[in-house]
């Protein structure tokens, strides 16, 4: 396992009670390091992306802020919320604006992709989309994990309840 000092965590969800942020935080805490910064997408709201808005107003400061934060971390953990097989609009908008700062917005940083949902597929299709897309944006994908049936497999106090899923994630974490 690489010596990590700083991890950035976010659930690619605008829900304040996101099950994806719960999973991302759980994963980050397994590293047992003091500097884990948890992002709330709602803190990075920006106008709907458009080249016209960019031409008149420039790139929002929040996009520059996120780009800077990505550049100053050792690991990025993202847990995706799926909406009709795609990223939610809030995440996609933030992603698009930040890529205007630099198309390699992840700056070569090690990135762990997670997803969960209340259904049997656990956001697995979105993980595949991100695994194919994010390297083009500079993410060094170190692994991925999805947890199906969140409420049957996760507890706020104990984390992942299903031993097979728990061991899959822990093995992945140990490899990074």
C-alpha positions as CSV (number, residue, x, y, z in Angstrom):
1,X,0.0,0.0,0.0
2,X,1.3,3.5,-0.9
3,X,1.9,5.9,1.9
4,X,-1.1,8.3,1.6
5,X,-1.2,11.6,3.4
6,X,-4.3,13.3,1.9
7,X,-7.5,11.8,0.4
8,X,-10.3,13.7,-1.3
9,X,-13.7,12.0,-1.1
10,X,-17.0,12.8,-2.7
11,X,-20.2,11.2,-3.6
12,X,-21.2,12.2,-7.1
13,X,-24.6,13.0,-5.7
14,X,-26.5,16.2,-4.8
15,X,-28.4,14.4,-2.0
16,X,-27.3,15.5,1.5
17,X,-28.2,11.9,2.7
18,X,-26.4,10.1,-0.2
19,X,-25.7,6.5,0.2
20,X,-22.8,7.0,-2.2
21,X,-21.1,9.5,0.1
22,X,-21.6,7.0,3.0
23,X,-19.8,4.4,0.9
24,X,-17.0,6.8,-0.1
25,X,-16.4,7.9,3.5
26,X,-16.4,4.3,4.7
27,X,-13.7,3.5,2.1
28,X,-11.6,6.5,2.9
29,X,-11.7,5.7,6.7
30,X,-10.1,2.3,6.0
31,X,-6.9,4.1,5.2
32,X,-6.7,5.4,8.8
33,X,-5.0,8.7,7.8
34,X,-5.8,12.1,9.4
35,X,-6.4,14.1,6.2
36,X,-9.6,13.1,4.5
37,X,-11.4,15.9,2.9
38,X,-15.1,15.2,2.2
39,X,-16.7,17.2,-0.6
40,X,-20.4,17.9,-0.9
41,X,-21.3,18.5,-4.6
42,X,-23.7,21.2,-3.4
43,X,-20.8,23.3,-2.3
44,X,-19.6,23.4,-5.9
45,X,-22.8,24.5,-7.6
46,X,-22.1,26.4,-10.8
47,X,-24.2,27.8,-13.7
48,X,-25.3,25.2,-16.3
49,X,-22.2,24.7,-18.5
50,X,-22.3,26.5,-21.8
51,X,-19.7,28.0,-24.0
52,X,-21.8,31.2,-24.1
53,X,-21.7,31.5,-20.3
54,X,-18.0,30.8,-20.4
55,X,-17.4,33.5,-23.0
56,X,-19.3,36.1,-21.0
57,X,-18.5,35.1,-17.4
58,X,-15.4,32.9,-17.6
59,X,-14.8,29.7,-15.8
60,X,-16.4,29.8,-12.3
61,X,-14.0,30.1,-9.4
62,X,-15.5,26.8,-7.9
63,X,-14.1,24.9,-10.9
64,X,-10.6,26.4,-10.3
65,X,-10.9,25.5,-6.6
66,X,-11.8,21.9,-7.4
67,X,-9.0,21.6,-9.9
68,X,-6.5,22.9,-7.3
69,X,-7.8,20.4,-4.7
70,X,-7.4,17.5,-7.1
71,X,-3.8,18.6,-7.7
72,X,-3.0,18.6,-4.0
73,X,-4.2,15.2,-3.0
74,X,-2.7,11.7,-3.0
75,X,-5.9,9.8,-3.8
76,X,-9.4,10.7,-5.1
77,X,-12.3,8.5,-4.1
78,X,-15.5,9.1,-6.0
79,X,-18.7,7.2,-5.4
80,X,-21.3,7.6,-8.2
81,X,-25.0,8.0,-8.0
82,X,-26.6,6.7,-11.2
83,X,-29.6,8.3,-12.9
84,X,-30.9,6.5,-15.9
85,X,-27.5,4.9,-16.5
86,X,-25.6,8.2,-16.4
87,X,-24.0,10.6,-14.0
88,X,-26.4,12.9,-12.3
89,X,-26.7,16.3,-13.9
90,X,-25.0,18.1,-10.9
91,X,-21.9,16.0,-11.1
92,X,-21.7,16.2,-14.9
93,X,-22.0,20.0,-14.8
94,X,-19.2,20.3,-12.2
95,X,-17.1,17.8,-14.2
96,X,-17.6,19.8,-17.4
97,X,-16.7,23.1,-15.8
98,X,-13.6,21.7,-14.1
99,X,-12.4,20.2,-17.4
100,X,-12.5,23.7,-18.9
101,X,-9.7,24.6,-16.4
102,X,-7.7,21.7,-17.8
103,X,-9.0,18.7,-19.8
104,X,-6.8,16.5,-17.6
105,X,-8.7,17.7,-14.5
106,X,-7.6,14.7,-12.4
107,X,-3.9,15.5,-13.1
108,X,-2.7,11.9,-13.0
109,X,-3.9,11.4,-9.5
110,X,-4.7,7.9,-8.3
111,X,-8.5,7.5,-8.4
112,X,-10.7,4.9,-6.8
113,X,-14.2,4.6,-8.4
114,X,-17.1,3.4,-6.3
115,X,-20.8,3.1,-6.7
116,X,-23.8,1.8,-4.8
117,X,-27.5,1.8,-5.3
118,X,-30.6,0.2,-3.7
119,X,-30.8,-2.2,-6.7
120,X,-29.1,-5.4,-7.7
121,X,-26.6,-3.7,-10.0
122,X,-25.2,-1.2,-7.6
123,X,-24.3,1.4,-10.2
124,X,-22.0,-1.0,-12.0
125,X,-22.9,0.4,-15.5
126,X,-21.8,3.8,-14.4
127,X,-18.5,2.5,-13.1
128,X,-17.8,1.1,-16.5
129,X,-18.5,4.4,-18.1
130,X,-16.2,6.2,-15.7
131,X,-13.4,3.6,-16.1
132,X,-13.5,4.3,-19.9
133,X,-13.8,8.1,-19.7
134,X,-11.8,9.2,-16.7
135,X,-8.3,8.2,-17.9
136,X,-8.8,10.6,-20.8
137,X,-9.3,13.3,-18.1
138,X,-6.1,12.4,-16.4
139,X,-7.4,9.9,-13.7
140,X,-5.0,7.1,-12.8
141,X,-7.7,4.5,-12.1
142,X,-6.4,2.2,-9.4
143,X,-9.6,0.1,-9.0
144,X,-13.3,0.1,-8.8
145,X,-16.0,-1.4,-6.6
146,X,-19.7,-1.4,-6.6
147,X,-22.1,-2.4,-3.8
148,X,-25.5,-3.7,-4.7
149,X,-28.6,-3.5,-2.5
150,X,-27.1,-0.9,-0.2
151,X,-29.7,-1.1,2.6
152,X,-29.2,-4.9,2.8
153,X,-25.4,-4.7,2.7
154,X,-24.5,-1.6,4.6
155,X,-25.0,-0.4,8.2
156,X,-24.1,3.1,9.5
157,X,-22.3,1.6,12.5
158,X,-20.7,-1.5,11.0
159,X,-20.1,-0.5,7.3
160,X,-20.4,-3.3,4.7
161,X,-22.2,-6.2,6.3
162,X,-21.7,-8.8,3.5
163,X,-18.3,-10.4,4.1
164,X,-17.6,-11.1,0.4
165,X,-18.2,-7.4,-0.6
166,X,-16.4,-6.1,2.4
167,X,-13.3,-8.2,1.6
168,X,-13.4,-7.1,-2.0
169,X,-13.3,-3.5,-1.0
170,X,-10.7,-4.0,1.7
171,X,-8.4,-6.0,-0.7
172,X,-8.7,-3.2,-3.2
173,X,-7.9,-0.6,-0.6
174,X,-4.8,-2.5,0.5
175,X,-3.6,-2.5,-3.1
176,X,-3.6,1.3,-3.4
